[in-house]
């Protein structure tokens, strides 16, 4: 029996997913935010975490990073209403084994959980192109980038949006964080990369094909 932790900030959605997944799996825990998710995963050590991409205090990327920091190994299946390329690619780069939308029907959701638990990568058909494009970009990029590796997953998200010219307010809205948090991450990015301003950051990112 596959043991699952559900992470979503909406009680009704978690209840619906539990009703579906409990038919053939075992939902052992639930969480509504990043901090709660990391604690639940560390405590319960599930086989699969079905995690909403956008949470009140962060994203699925933050949950994955926090879980790794706690030394817990598990499989993540990202779930979202969004099919925006940036959302898909960022969470897959962070380590999720699959990404499905909330429009996925019950049987497909159960099948997706089983497949990622077995080691497969699973994506809704309309999202597969984003993932293939991301891997193609990775193949053209350097194998390792010590400068980029200095940044946390969240800082990398902020860095890409900054480099694309988004204002702090827009970044805050897209990542569901406060403007002050964006400012803090932006300062950390420029400091770690030793860049004077976001114009230089845009050039730095363009040179590495990570825009």
MARKOLMI-85171 format. One line per 10 residues: for each residue x, y, z of C-alpha. Coordinates in steps of 0.1 Angstrom, whole numbers, plus 5000, padded with zeros to 4 digits. Layout:
REM residues N
X,Y,Z  ...;
***
This chain:
REM residues 211
5000,5000,5000  5015,5034,4989  5016,5058,5018  5007,5094,5009  5009,5129,5025  4986,5155,5009  4996,5191,5008  4970,5218,4998  4957,5248,5016  4921,5241,5007;
4903,5217,5031  4878,5207,5004  4904,5198,4979  4924,5177,5004  4891,5160,5013  4884,5152,4977  4919,5139,4970  4918,5118,5002  4884,5102,4991  4899,5094,4957;
4934,5081,4968  4922,5062,4998  4905,5038,4974  4938,5022,4965  4964,5039,4986  4968,5051,5022  4967,5088,5030  4987,5090,5062  4988,5128,5067  4978,5162,5054;
4992,5197,5056  4981,5232,5045  5013,5251,5043  5051,5247,5037  5061,5244,5074  5033,5219,5082  5042,5199,5051  5079,5196,5060  5070,5186,5095  5045,5160,5084;
5068,5145,5058  5097,5143,5082  5075,5126,5108  5055,5103,5086  5081,5095,5059  5055,5088,5032  5062,5071,4998  5046,5099,4978  5038,5135,4986  5010,5150,4965;
5018,5187,4968  5000,5218,4955  5025,5241,4937  5013,5274,4954  5009,5275,4992  5002,5304,5016  5038,5306,5028  5057,5294,4997  5057,5268,4970  5061,5231,4964;
5098,5239,4956  5102,5251,4992  5086,5219,5006  5110,5198,4985  5140,5218,4996  5130,5217,5033  5124,5180,5031  5159,5174,5017  5174,5196,5044  5156,5174,5070;
5173,5143,5054  5141,5127,5043  5139,5109,5009  5104,5108,4993  5088,5112,4959  5069,5144,4950  5039,5147,4926  5031,5183,4920  4995,5193,4916  4982,5227,4905;
4955,5246,4887  4984,5262,4868  4998,5249,4835  5022,5279,4832  5056,5268,4820  5076,5286,4847  5056,5267,4874  5061,5234,4858  5098,5237,4851  5107,5252,4885;
5091,5224,4905  5106,5197,4882  5140,5212,4885  5136,5212,4923  5131,5174,4922  5094,5165,4917  5089,5133,4897  5056,5145,4882  5032,5174,4876  4995,5171,4870;
4967,5197,4869  4937,5197,4892  4916,5190,4861  4930,5154,4861  4903,5129,4867  4903,5104,4896  4916,5074,4878  4944,5094,4862  4954,5108,4897  4956,5073,4912;
4976,5061,4882  5000,5091,4885  5007,5083,4922  5014,5047,4914  5037,5055,4886  5058,5081,4905  5060,5056,4934  5074,5031,4910  5100,5055,4898  5084,5068,4866;
5081,5105,4856  5045,5116,4851  5031,5147,4834  4998,5157,4821  4999,5155,4783  4997,5193,4778  5027,5198,4801  5051,5173,4785  5064,5198,4760  5074,5222,4788;
5094,5195,4804  5111,5183,4772  5121,5219,4764  5135,5223,4799  5156,5191,4796  5168,5202,4762  5180,5235,4777  5198,5216,4804  5216,5195,4779  5229,5226,4762;
5239,5242,4795  5270,5235,4815  5269,5204,4837  5275,5225,4869  5275,5262,4877  5290,5269,4911  5276,5305,4910  5241,5293,4904  5244,5266,4930  5250,5292,4957;
5214,5302,4954  5186,5284,4972  5157,5271,4950  5136,5301,4961  5164,5326,4953  5167,5310,4918  5130,5315,4912  5133,5352,4922  5165,5356,4902  5149,5344,4870;
5119,5367,4874  5142,5396,4882  5163,5389,4852  5132,5389,4830  5123,5424,4842  5094,5417,4866  5088,5443,4893  5090,5432,4929  5052,5435,4932  5046,5412,4903;
5072,5387,4916  5055,5387,4950  5021,5380,4933  5035,5352,4911  5053,5334,4939  5026,5342,4965  5051,5358,4989  5054,5394,5004  5071,5422,4986  5096,5424,5016;
5104,5388,5011  5111,5394,4974  5133,5423,4983  5152,5402,5008  5157,5374,4982  5167,5399,4955  5194,5414,4978  5207,5379,4986  5209,5370,4949  5229,5401,4940;
5252,5397,4970  5259,5361,4964  5265,5366,4926  5285,5398,4933  5264,5418,4908  5257,5455,4912  5222,5457,4898  5194,5437,4880  5206,5449,4846  5239,5430,4852;
5218,5401,4866  5199,5399,4833  5231,5397,4813  5245,5371,4837  5213,5349,4834  5212,5354,4796  5248,5342,4792  5239,5310,4810  5206,5305,4791  5186,5303,4823;
5160,5330,4815;
***
